[in-house]
Amino acid sequence: MSRNVVIALILIALSVIVLVFSRDQVGVSLVFYQFRALASLVYLGFIALGVVIGILLK
């Protein structure tokens, strides 16, 4: 296995651990909109956004 694959698997595992243990509600404040959501869904959204940005920059 290459070094990049191992690093990616470690990051995925850490992300899953954080998502599983984040059950609180958090407030999200955008420029013109404010809402409350589960922390795990907010984190998942930011992880997905980071992956999309990473793919677009590659």
C-alpha positions, 0 to 999 in steps of 0.5 A: 500500500502506498503512503498516500493510501495509508494517510487517507485511510487514517484520516477517514477513520478519524473522521468517522470516529468524530462523526459517531461521537458528535451527537450534540446540536450546534448553531450554524450562522451563515451570512443571512441564515442561522439554523441548528443541526446535529454536529455530526451532520455539520462536520460531514458537510464540511468534510464533503466540502473539503473533499470537493475543493481538494478534487477541484484543486488537484 
